[in-house]
Amino acid sequence: MSIRAGQLTQVARLALRDELGADQSALMNIIPKVELHVHIEGTLTPELRWKLAQRRGVKARFGHANIQVNTLQDLKTAYDNVISSSQLRAGQPSEAFVTFFQAYYSGFEFLQTRQDFYDLALDWFRRAAAMNVRYCESFFDPQGHTCRGVAWQDIMGGFRDAQRTAEAEFNIKSKWIMCFLRDQTPEDAMKHYKAALEYRDMIIGIGLDSNERDRPPCLFDEVFTLARRDGFKLTAHCDVGVKDTHMHIRQVATTLGGWGLDRMDHGLNVADLAELTQLVAQRDMPMTICPWAYLRRETYDSIAERIRILVDAGIRVSIASDSPAYTDQSWVTHNLLLTQRMCNFSDEDMVKIVKNGVDASWAEPAVKEAILQEINSLLEAIS
């Protein structure tokens, strides 16, 4: 299909997704891979939301009351029509569309029991296995559940059960990254951090997500510094095109948690300023980039140009999916294929990006080595 320089319409995005996914023999489809930036709550598909709503005997509400959901097809259509907050500010009628955050957080209400959290995580692991994901570090947002009275034991118990099933049945190893909601208070983040220590055998990292407008990372410096002292890996979102994003990037790369974090999520605007590109490259700070998530608010060409700048600077970019259920059902393989298409990268370039992800992961060395060996064996077999 022909890609214009501007933002892609919904129809164009869905057509592009289907076109990219059509060739199941493409290297990015079959290569073993990792997933380092996926929100488990963002993998709640229309089918699973519908199932969970029926389990509770309630309607599968989506976003706000103006969106009528009476059938599964209604729900699928609503998912397809999710817009970004920037599109809303640009004049999209709020009564006819749902923003990403509205869609994302309205899904939380269907997660109540240990079984619900198990079903959510296992659905993701099953899908990941079909995409040849061998290891993943999934984000989760406990504050969005405990505020509704959901017990930690149900959240983490469901996740643990699903992890065990996934490793036994799908050969997927996994860890969890607990994110703080940056639009909540640092005090609440600290409270949840202390509660989560009981599950530190499952949780490998601490992250920071949600709406970052007027919520700089430095607000959470105390809890990140404590988490570093306690041995957790650290990362934070620096979303694309938001207010003060360059300041947020500097904090994440230099001062947060004492001397900057271990990884940066999103951060595409690093490429805007040579000083930031040089800073992140010199720090050898890996970045997780989720290009499909940016298509609603950035132009196709601008996303591609920035990714190329980061890669050319030697930054260890890895490609991930973010919240794929709410971004056109674009999973990690779609994002890899999109990156290859938009940046005109060769298969060799893409293999390096996939290996970047393995290297940047917080998996045990033996797990990393096994994945890299499997990648190399595949390349030898098809060469």
C-alpha positions in Angstrom: 0.0 0.0 0.0 1.1 3.6 -0.5 2.1 5.5 2.7 1.7 9.2 2.8 3.9 11.5 4.9 1.0 12.5 7.2 -0.8 10.7 10.0 -2.5 7.5 9.0 -6.2 7.2 9.1 -7.9 4.3 11.0 -8.6 2.6 7.7 -5.0 3.0 6.5 -3.6 1.7 9.8 -5.8 -1.4 9.7 -5.0 -2.0 6.1 -1.3 -1.7 6.8 -1.5 -4.1 9.8 -3.2 -6.7 7.6 -0.7 -6.2 4.8 2.3 -6.6 7.1 0.8 -9.6 8.8 0.0 -11.4 5.5 3.5 -12.9 5.0 3.9 -15.4 7.8 7.3 -16.5 6.5 8.8 -13.0 7.0 11.8 -13.2 9.2 10.3 -11.0 11.9 7.4 -13.4 12.2 9.5 -16.5 12.7 12.5 -15.2 14.6 12.7 -15.9 18.4 12.2 -12.6 20.2 11.6 -10.9 23.6 8.9 -8.4 24.6 10.1 -5.7 27.0 7.3 -3.1 26.8 3.8 -4.5 27.0 1.2 -3.5 29.5 -0.7 -6.6 30.6 -3.9 -4.6 31.0 -3.3 -3.3 27.5 -3.6 -6.9 26.1 -7.2 -7.1 27.1 -8.8 -8.0 23.7 -12.4 -7.4 22.8 -13.1 -11.1 23.0 -11.6 -11.4 26.5 -13.4 -8.2 27.8 -16.6 -9.7 26.4 -16.0 -13.0 28.2 -15.1 -11.3 31.5 -18.2 -9.1 31.3 -20.4 -12.1 30.7 -18.7 -13.9 33.7 -19.8 -11.0 35.9 -23.2 -10.6 34.3 -22.6 -7.0 33.3 -22.3 -5.1 30.1 -19.0 -4.8 28.4 -18.7 -1.1 29.0 -16.1 0.7 26.9 -14.8 4.1 27.8 -17.9 6.1 28.5 -21.7 5.8 28.5 -22.1 7.2 25.0 -20.5 4.2 23.5 -23.2 1.6 23.2 -21.9 -2.0 23.4 -24.6 -4.6 22.9 -22.7 -7.2 20.9 -19.1 -8.4 20.6 -19.0 -6.8 17.2 -20.0 -3.4 18.8 -17.0 -3.9 21.1 -14.6 -4.7 18.3 -15.7 -1.6 16.5 -15.2 0.5 19.6 -11.7 -0.9 20.0 -10.9 0.0 16.3 -12.1 3.6 16.9 -9.9 4.5 19.9 -8.2 7.9 19.4 -5.4 9.6 21.2 -5.8 12.6 23.5 -4.1 14.8 20.9 -6.8 13.8 18.4 -9.4 14.8 20.9 -7.8 18.2 21.5 -7.7 18.6 17.7 -11.5 18.5 17.4 -12.6 14.9 17.4 -16.1 14.8 18.9 -15.7 13.3 22.4 -19.2 11.8 22.5 -18.5 9.6 19.5 -14.9 8.3 20.3 -13.0 7.0 23.2 -9.4 8.1 24.0 -6.7 5.6 24.8 -6.7 6.2 28.5 -10.5 6.0 28.7 -10.4 2.6 26.9 -7.5 1.3 28.9 -8.8 2.1 32.3 -12.3 1.1 31.6 -11.0 -2.4 31.1 -9.8 -2.6 34.7 -13.3 -3.0 36.1 -13.6 -6.5 34.5 -10.5 -7.7 36.4 -11.8 -8.7 39.9 -10.7 -12.2 40.8 -7.6 -14.4 40.7 -9.2 -16.2 37.8 -9.7 -13.0 35.9 -6.0 -12.0 36.2 -5.0 -15.6 35.3 -7.1 -15.4 32.1 -5.7 -12.0 31.2 -2.1 -13.1 31.6 -2.5 -16.5 30.0 -4.2 -15.0 27.0 -1.2 -12.8 26.5 1.3 -15.6 27.0 -0.6 -17.8 24.5 -0.5 -15.1 21.9 3.1 -14.3 22.6 4.1 -17.9 22.1 2.4 -17.9 18.7 4.7 -14.9 17.8 7.8 -16.8 18.9 8.3 -14.7 22.0 10.6 -16.6 24.3 10.8 -14.1 27.2 8.8 -11.1 28.3 8.8 -8.5 31.0 5.2 -7.3 31.3 4.1 -4.1 33.0 1.2 -4.1 35.4 -0.6 -1.3 37.3 -1.5 -2.4 40.8 -2.8 1.0 41.8 -5.6 0.7 39.2 -6.8 -2.5 40.9 -6.2 -2.0 44.7 -8.2 1.2 44.5 -11.2 -0.9 43.5 -10.7 -3.2 46.5 -8.9 -6.0 44.6 -6.5 -7.9 46.8 -2.8 -8.2 46.0 -3.1 -11.9 46.5 -5.6 -12.1 43.6 -3.6 -9.9 41.3 -0.2 -11.6 41.9 -1.7 -15.1 42.4 -3.4 -15.0 39.0 -0.2 -13.7 37.4 1.9 -16.4 39.1 -0.4 -19.2 38.0 -0.4 -18.0 34.4 3.5 -17.7 34.5 3.8 -21.3 35.6 1.3 -22.5 32.9 3.0 -20.5 30.2 6.5 -21.8 31.0 5.3 -25.4 31.2 3.1 -25.3 28.1 4.5 -22.6 25.9 8.1 -22.4 26.9 7.8 -18.7 27.7 9.8 -17.3 30.6 8.7 -14.1 32.2 9.1 -11.5 34.9 7.0 -8.5 35.9 7.6 -4.7 36.0 5.4 -2.9 38.6 4.5 0.5 37.3 3.5 3.5 39.4 0.7 5.7 38.0 2.3 9.0 37.7 -1.0 10.9 37.9 -1.3 9.4 41.5 0.8 10.7 44.4 4.3 9.7 45.3 3.0 8.7 48.7 0.7 6.2 47.1 3.5 4.9 44.9 5.6 4.3 48.1 2.7 2.5 49.8 2.3 0.2 46.8 6.1 -0.4 46.5 6.3 -1.6 50.1 3.3 -3.9 49.6 4.8 -5.4 46.5 8.0 -6.5 48.3 6.2 -9.7 49.2 6.3 -10.6 45.5 9.8 -9.6 44.7 10.5 -13.1 43.3 8.1 -12.2 40.5 8.9 -8.5 40.1 12.2 -7.7 38.5 11.7 -4.0 37.8 10.0 -0.8 38.7 8.4 1.5 36.1 6.5 4.7 35.7 3.5 5.1 33.3 0.1 6.7 32.8 -0.6 10.4 32.0 2.6 12.4 32.4 1.3 15.8 31.7 2.7 18.1 34.4 4.0 15.0 36.3 7.8 14.9 35.9 9.6 11.8 36.9 11.5 13.6 39.6 8.3 13.5 41.7 9.0 9.8 42.3 12.7 10.1 43.0 12.5 8.8 46.5 10.7 5.6 45.7 13.0 4.9 42.7 16.1 5.5 44.8 14.8 3.1 47.4 14.0 0.5 44.7 17.5 0.8 43.4 18.9 0.2 46.8 16.7 -2.9 47.2 18.1 -4.3 43.9 15.3 -3.7 41.4 15.9 -2.7 37.8 14.5 0.7 36.9 12.7 2.1 33.9 10.2 4.9 33.1 8.0 6.1 30.3 8.9 9.3 28.4 5.9 9.5 26.1 6.1 10.9 22.7 5.2 14.5 22.0 4.0 15.4 25.5 4.6 18.6 27.3 8.1 18.9 28.8 9.2 15.6 27.3 12.8 16.7 26.8 13.0 17.6 30.5 11.5 14.3 31.5 14.1 12.4 29.3 17.0 14.3 30.9 15.7 13.3 34.4 15.3 9.7 33.4 18.7 9.5 31.8 20.7 11.5 34.5 19.2 12.0 37.9 16.2 9.8 38.7 17.0 7.1 41.2 20.4 8.7 42.0 22.1 8.6 38.6 19.4 7.8 36.0 17.5 4.7 35.2 18.5 1.4 33.6 16.2 1.7 30.6 13.9 4.2 29.0 10.4 3.4 27.6 9.3 5.3 24.5 11.6 8.4 24.5 11.4 8.9 20.8 11.9 12.6 21.3 15.5 11.8 22.3 16.1 12.1 18.5 14.9 15.7 18.5 18.1 17.1 20.2 21.6 16.1 19.4 22.6 16.6 23.0 20.0 14.1 24.2 20.9 11.6 21.5 24.5 11.8 22.6 23.6 11.6 26.3 21.6 8.4 25.9 24.2 6.9 23.6 27.0 7.7 26.0 25.1 6.2 28.8 24.4 3.1 26.7 20.8 3.3 27.9 18.5 0.9 26.1 15.2 2.2 24.8 11.9 0.4 24.1 10.2 1.9 21.1 6.6 1.1 20.2 6.0 2.7 16.7 2.4 1.6 16.2 1.4 3.4 19.4 2.6 6.7 17.8 0.7 6.5 14.5 -2.4 8.3 15.8 -0.4 11.4 16.9 2.8 11.5 14.8 3.4 11.3 11.1 4.7 8.1 9.6 7.8 9.9 8.3 8.7 11.6 11.5 8.5 8.3 13.5 10.8 6.7 10.9 13.3 9.5 10.9 13.6 9.5 14.7 14.1 5.8 14.9 16.8 5.9 12.3 18.6 8.7 14.2 18.5 6.6 17.4 19.8 3.5 15.6 22.5 5.4 13.7 23.7 6.9 17.0 24.3 3.4 18.3 21.5 3.4 20.9 20.3 0.0 21.8 16.7 0.3 20.5 14.4 -2.6 20.9 10.9 -2.8 19.4 7.8 -3.6 21.5 4.0 -3.4 21.4 2.9 -1.2 24.4 -0.9 -1.8 24.7 -1.6 -3.7 21.6 -5.3 -4.4 22.1 -6.0 -0.7 22.0 -3.6 0.2 19.2 -5.2 -1.6 16.2 -4.4 -5.1 17.6 -0.8 -4.5 16.7 1.4 -6.9 18.6 5.1 -7.1 18.8 5.5 -8.7 15.4 3.4 -6.0 13.7 5.7 -3.4 15.4 8.8 -5.1 14.1 7.5 -5.4 10.6 6.3 -1.7 10.7 9.8 -0.6 11.8 11.4 -2.5 9.0 9.0 -1.1 6.4 9.1 2.6 7.6 12.8 2.7 8.2 13.8 0.7 5.1 15.8 -1.6 7.3 17.3 -4.8 6.0 16.8 -8.2 7.7 20.3 -7.8 9.1 19.4 -4.5 10.6 16.3 -6.0 12.2 18.2 -9.0 13.6 20.4 -6.6 15.4 17.4 -4.8 16.8 15.9 -8.1 18.0 19.2 -9.0 19.6 19.3 -5.6 21.2 16.1 -6.6 23.0 17.6 -9.8 24.2 20.7 -8.0 25.5 18.7 -5.2 27.1 16.3 -7.6 28.9 16.7 -8.4 32.6 16.6 -12.1 32.0 19.1 -14.5 33.5 22.3 -14.8 31.4 21.4 -18.5 30.6 18.0 -17.4 29.3 19.6 -14.7 27.1 22.2 -17.1 25.7 19.6 -19.7 24.9 17.5 -17.2 22.9 20.6 -15.8 21.0 21.7 -19.3 20.2 18.2 -20.1 18.8 18.3 -16.9 16.7 21.7 -17.8 15.3 20.6 -21.4 14.5 17.6 -20.1 12.6 19.7 -17.7 10.6 22.1 -20.5 9.7 19.2 -22.8 8.7 17.7 -20.2 6.3 20.9 -18.8 4.9 
